[in-house]
Amino acid sequence: MNRDIPIHSWPGSYYINNEKRWENGTLSLTRTTVRFTSDQSKESLASFRLSHIMEIKMESSSFIFSTLTVLEQGNVKHWFGSLKPNRVVVYNVLEHFWRERLLSPTAEARGAESQPSKGRELINLVAGAQRRLEDTGRVINHQGEQFDNMMEGLEKIDSDLGVADKLLSELESPSWWPFGKIPWRTQQAAKAEEAARVAGATSGKGSGRHKEITSIPAVVSRGGGSDLKPGSLLVLVSSLEVRDTNYQLLHRFERNEVDDIRVHNPYEISIRQRFIGKPDICYRLLSAKMPEAMSVLEMQYKKKLEYTGEYATFKATPVTSPCDIEHSICNEGLLQRCQETELPLAVPAGELSQLQVHVLQPAVSQAEAQELKQMLMQLKNLALEAETELERQDEVLDVLTNSTDRATMHIDKHTCRMKRLL
């Protein structure tokens, strides 16, 4: 019942062709339709489905008046003008949702109709795999914590060995001894060795942290929503990247730098990074594919997600892309055509009902497919997180091995020096 809730709305005017005049009102985009409502009469002057749009263009009227035109099936042309903030923003949003509907796969749902229903079984299998991967992730994290504790212990040992080296140097070369150059050279060599160790430990860090989990096309604006332009959102293991239509980086939000992600509706979010003494960096993103990215964002940034009051109006209906409802309507039309043309004229009642049930029950429903898609995205996220942690632990193991060998060598050297002093 909430399919008519607008995803986005803009004030503007609509040209009533039969009356040859412009009417002020509001242009709204919902999950399935584009609608223009008059401010004066509160009536809908134009309403058409995204699936019925043939073309969206930016044109000018005979009076050189900048307008946005939408060509509907049946060669019906709608003229919209005086759009705020501007017609380019409205064009970018409408064209994005219309294009995503056109690019959405429809053959998969139809091809699954000839197979028995397995959607719930697939969901259960994926859920089991997800639980096992989460358990494995907890074990890997615990192992990483143990490695970190070992690193802290080795750093303390290195610090103690440094103190022992200074004390032994003072004992080997007291202040009254005039020939104290060799111990200082030894200390300089030790410092150089320590610098090399630090450089070796820090080199190679970060590999695997920039792996891509998912990317979606989006309409992007920095700050408010007054300058929405085509672009994309990339969700990486360690960051979020906002790019323009040429795939040039606009901004990268490191994972620990994201202060909050405000969810305005299932298709629109704002990402904010706060600063002290200078303006915050905030990007607003609107995408028909946003529900796919939300399944990953809810895992990576769960504590930083904020759902606005606008989002509550969408809770009553499932979070799907606008084309999903169009698919269901197309499937209903397909079923009706099958019943009218493909079924034989004389079919027993029992066989007819079974055939209808078979057509009405595809292998995987739209809701099951959406749930499976989100679960698979979560599995991918977990797998990449585990891979990144394992790569980090491999680097830590190399550092541990080198530090242990170096500590053993220093202990043996200090032991020999102490024996000579004795």
N, C-alpha and C positions, 0 to 999 in steps of 0.2 A: 504494500500500500504506500510505501515511501519511495517508490520509484520516481515520483515527480518532484522530489526534493532537489533543488538546484545545487549542482557542484560549484557553479560560478555564475554570477549575474553582473550585468553592466547597464547603467542608464543610457538611453539613446532615443532614437526616433525610428518609426516604421512608415514606409510609404504605402498608403491605401490606394491601390490602383483604380478601383471603380469610383472613388470619390476625388481622386486627383489631389490628395493632400497628405501632409506628414502628421503623424500622431506620436506624442511623447509617451514613453513607457520604459519598460525594463526587458532586456534580452537575457534569457536564462538558458543555461545548459544543464540538462539532467543526464541520468545514466543512459537514456535511450532517445531523448528528443531535444529539439531546439524550440523554444517558445518565446513569443513576444507578448507581453501583457500591458494593456493601456493603463496609464496612471489615473486617468479621469474616470473611465467606466469600470476598471478592474477586470475587463473581459480579455480573453485571449484573441488577439488579432491574427496571429500566425502560430501554427504548431505543426511540426513535421518531424519524422524520425530521422536519426542519423543514417539509417540504412537507405533512406530515400533520397539522400543528397547526391547529386551528380557532379557538382562543381562549386567551389568557394573561391571568390575572386575579390580583389580590391579595385573598385572602379570609381568613375566620377559621373555625376548626373549631367544633364544638359546645361545646368547652371554652374558647372565646374565645382560641384559640391562633392567632397570626398565621401564615398560610401563603401559599404561592404555588401556584396551580393551573394546570395545562395541560390543555386539552381536546383530545383526539386524535380523528381520524376514527373513526367507529363508536361515538361517544358514550362513549369511554373517558376517564375523568378521573384525572389524576395529582396527588397532593398532596405538596408539599415544604415542610418546616418547619425551624426552627432554622438558617436559612441565615446564613452569615457572609461579609462583615461585616454585611449585613442584606438583607432580601428585596427592598428597593427597588432596590438595586444590581443584583441578579440579574435582576429584572424588566426594568430598563432595557436590559441587555445582550441578554437573550433576545428582548425585543420589538423591539429595533433590527434584529437579524439576521433575524428572522422577517418584519418589515415590508419590509426591503430585498429579500428573496426574493420577496415578493408584488408589489413594484413593479417588478421586473426585467422588461425586455421579452422576450417569447417569440415574438412574431409575426414578428420580423425574421428569425430563423433559419429559421422555417418558410417564410416568403415567398421566401427565397433558394434554396429547393430546386429551383424550376423554372428557374433560370438556370444557365448553365455556370460552372464553377469559375474564378474570377478573383482569388482571394485573394492568391496569391503575386505576380501581376503588380501588384496594387495596392500590396503591400508594397514591391516594387522601385521603383515610381514615387515613393512617399512617401520611401523611403530616398534616392533621387537628389535630390529636392527638399530634403531635410534637409541633404545634403552641400553643395548650392549655397548654402543659407541660412547654414550654418556658415561657408563661405568669405566670404560677404558680411559676416557679423558680424565676422570677423577684420579685414576691410578697414575697416569702420566704426570698430572699436576703435582701429586704427592711426591713422585720421584724427582720432579724438578725442584721442589722445595728442599729435599734432602741434598741434592747437588748444590743448591745455593748455600745451605748451611755448611757443607764441606768447603766451599769457596771461602766463606767467612773465616772458617778455622784455619785454612791455609794462609789467608792474608794476615791473621794474627801471628801465625808462626813466622811468616816473612818479616813482620814488624819486630818480633822478638829477636830473630836472627840478625836484623839490622842493628839493634841495640847491642847485641853480643859482639858484633863486628867492631863497633866503635869502642867498646870497653877493651877488647883484645888489642886494638890498635894503640890505645893509650898505654896499656901494659907493655906492649912490645917497643913503643917509642915514647918514653916519658918526656915531660916538658924540659928536663935538663939535658936530654940527649940531643947533641947537635946534628945528628944525621937522621932526619925524620922524613925524607922524601919518598922512600919506597912505600911506606904504609899509605900515604896520601894518594899515590898512584893506584894503589890497590883499591882504595875507596872510590876513586874516579871510575875505575874499570867496573866496580860493582854497580855504580850509578848508571853507567852506560848499559850494563846488562839488564838492570831493572827497567830502564826506558824501553829497551828492545822487547822485554817481556810484556809491558803494558801495550806497546804498539801491536804485538802479535795477538794479544788477547782481544783488542778492540777491532782488529781487521776482520772482515767477513761477517760482522754482525748485521742483522737485518735481512739476510737472504731468506726469501720465502714470505716475508711480512707484507710484500706488496703484491701478493697474488690476488687475482680478482675472484670474488665469490659470485657476483651477479652485476649486470648493468642494464639499465632501462632508459628508453628515450623519455625526455621530459621537457616541459616548458619552464625556463629558469628565470628568476629575477633576483637581483641583489637588493636587499632591504625589503621594501614592501612589494606589492604585486602590480605596480604601475608600469613596469617595463619588462613584461614577460617575453622571452625569446627562446627559440628552439635550442635544445642542448641535450644533455644526458647526465645521469647520476650513476657513478660506479661505487659499488660497495666492495672494499678490499678487506683483507684480514686485519690490517692495522689502521685503516683510515677510510674516509669518505671523500670522493673526488667529484667536483662539479665541472663539467666540460661544456664547451659551446658546440655549435652544429658542425664545426670543422675539427672537432675532437681536441681542441686546444684547451689546456688546463686553465680554468678560471680560479679555482681555489681548492686546496686540499685541507680537510679537517682531520688532523691526527686523532686517533681514537680517544686519547686521554685529554684532548683539547676541546672536545664537544661538550658544551655545558648543558644544552637541552635541545630536544627535538619535539616540536609542537605538532601534533596531528590535528589538522583542521577538519579533514574528512578523509575517507578512505583513499582519495586520490590526490591529496594536497598536504604537504608538510613544510615546516620551516626548521632549518638547522642553524643554531646560534653558537658563536664562540665569543665569550666576553673578555674584555680587557680593562685594566685599570689605567685611567688617564687618557684613553683614546676610544674612539667609537667601536662598538661591537661589530663583528662580521656576521651577517645573517643572510642566508639564501633561502628563498621560497621556491618550492618545486611542485609542479602540477603534472601528473602523468596518469594515463589510462592504465599503465602497468604497475602503479604504485603498490597494489596489494601483494605483488610478487616480492618486491623489495622489503615490505613491512615484515614478512615472515623472518627475514634475516635481521632487520633492525631490532625487532622485539627480543631477539636473543643477545645481540651484541650490546645494545644500549637500553636494556630493560629499565634500569633505574633512572635514565635520563629522558624517557618518553613522557610527554605530557599530552593528555587528550583534552581538547577544548570542548566547550559546550556545544559547538556546531557538530562535533563528531557524534554526540548522543543521538541526534536525529536519524543517523544512518544505522543504528544498532539493530533496528527491527528487521532489516533486510540483509541478506548475505553480502559480504564484501567481495564483489567480483568486478571484472572489467565490464565496461558498457556493452561490449559485444556479446557477452554471455547471454543476456536476456534476448538479444536479437537471435542467437542460435536456437534458444528454446522456441521462439516464435517460428523460426524457419523449420524446426523439427516438427512442430505441430502442423504447419502447412504441408510438409512432406508426408506426414501420416495421413492427412485428409486426402491428398492426391493418391496415395497408395490405396486407400479404401475405395476411392472413386474409380480408379482406372486399372489397378493391378489385380484386385481380388476378383475371382470368378463370380458370375451372377448367381449361380446356384451353389451355395456352400452351406453345409449343416451349421446350425447355430453354435454347437460346441466347438467345431473347428474354427469358426469365425472368431469366437471370443479368444481362443488360444492364440490365433494369429495376431489379433489386436494386442494381447498382452505381450507377445514376443516383440512387436514393434515398439510398444510403449516402454519396454524395459531394456535399454541398451546395456552393453557389457559394463561400462563405467559411466555413471551419470556426471552431469556438469559439476555438481557439488563435490562428488568423490574425486573427480579429476583435479579440481582446484585444491582440495585438501591434500591429495597426493603430491601435487606440485609444490605446495608450501613445505610439506614434510621432507621432500627430496632436497629442497633448498636448505633446510635446516641440517640435513645430513651432510650436504656439501660443506656447509659452514663448519660443522663439527670436525669433519675430516681435515679441512685446511688448517683449522686451529691446532689439531693434534699433530699434523705434519710440521707446522711452524714450531711448536714446542719441542718436538723431537729433534729438529735441526738445531734449535738453541741448545738442547742438552748435549748434542754431539759436539758443538763448539765448546761447551763447558767441560766436557770430558777431556777434550784435547788440552784445554788450559789446566785442568786438574793434573793430567799426566805430566805436562811440562813443569808445573809448579812443584809437584812432588819430587821429580827428578832433581830439580834445582835445589829444593830444600835439603834433600839427601846429600847432594854434593857440598852445600854450604856447611851442613852439620859435620860431615867428614873433615872438611877443611878446618873448621873451628876446633874440632877434636885434636887434630895434628898440632895446631898452633898452641892449644892449651898444654899438650904434652911437652912441647918444647919449652914453654914457660916454667913448667914444673921441673 
